[in-house]
Amino acid sequence: MKRILLIAAMAAISAAAMAQPKFAHVNFTELVQLAPEADQARSAMNLSSNEAQETLNAMIEEYQTKYQQYQQKGSTWTPAILESKERELTEIQERIQQFQQSIQAELQQQQQQLLAPIYEKAQNAVNDLAKAGGYMYVFDISSALYIDDTQSVDLTKEARKALGIAEDRTLESLQAELQAQAEAAQQQ
């Protein structure tokens, strides 16, 4: 009986030693960038960015108008008016600088908030696929120095399907869409 248990234990150890760990890889950037929710996030970011640019342009226009007035009429103003107008110009410049700094931080924070659920959803999809497939490791191809496709399974296609990404949508087609949108915006 001991001999049978010993043989069974040795067979189990041999089988475990011979079992190869399973590896997979995924293009995580592709998953996040092409997710349907990413389009909504980009749209919201563009809207916020455009509104911020409009506000900044109005502030700059105000400054330029007052500066032109200062240049044209400055020689006729009394010292008190001149000092008041110079102070006003300085205050507008400071407001512009403060606005630029604060809006930059706010836009970055908004981007992080909008992208966080997309990253989480993509991560969960990859985790589910890895667990279902029994993979020991899943590597992101954007940060891996080398991946041997013969020893690692590409889960990108399955993850795309799990995230609802259309088969014909690629990073290149997304880039073309964004380029067309930018050109259309410039023409308006």
ZIMO-V922380 format. One record per pair of residues at least 12 apart in sequence whose ideal C-beta (glycine too) atoms are under 7 Angstrom apart, sorted by sequence separation. I is the first residue (numbers start at 1). J is the second residue. D is the distance in whole Angstrom. If there is no record, write none. Layout:
i=<I:I>
j=<J:J>
d=<D:D>
This chain:
i=<126:70:138:70:66:67:66:63:66:129:63:126:129:62:63:129:59:63:126:129:125:59:60:59:125:125:59:122:121:56:56:52:52:49:48:48:45:45:45:44:41:41:41:37:38:37:35:32:35:32:35:32:31:28:26:24:24:22:24:22:23:26:28:22:23:25:29:22:23:24:25:26:27:28:21:26:27:25:25:25:30:25:23:24:31:35:36:23:24:25:26:27:31:26:35:24:34:31:26:34:34:33:34:30:33>
j=<138:85:155:89:88:89:89:89:92:155:92:155:158:92:93:159:92:96:159:162:159:95:96:96:162:163:99:163:163:99:100:103:107:107:107:110:110:111:114:114:114:115:118:117:118:118:118:118:121:119:122:122:122:122:126:130:133:133:135:134:135:138:140:135:136:138:142:136:137:138:139:140:141:142:136:141:142:141:144:147:156:152:151:152:159:163:164:152:153:154:155:156:160:156:165:155:165:163:159:169:171:171:174:171:174>
d=<6:5:6:6:6:6:6:7:7:5:5:7:5:6:7:6:7:7:6:7:5:6:7:5:4:5:6:6:7:6:7:5:7:6:6:6:7:6:7:6:4:6:7:7:6:5:5:6:7:6:7:5:4:6:6:6:7:7:4:6:6:6:4:5:6:7:5:6:5:5:5:6:5:7:4:7:7:5:7:5:6:5:6:6:5:5:6:4:4:6:5:5:7:5:6:5:5:6:6:5:7:6:6:6:6>
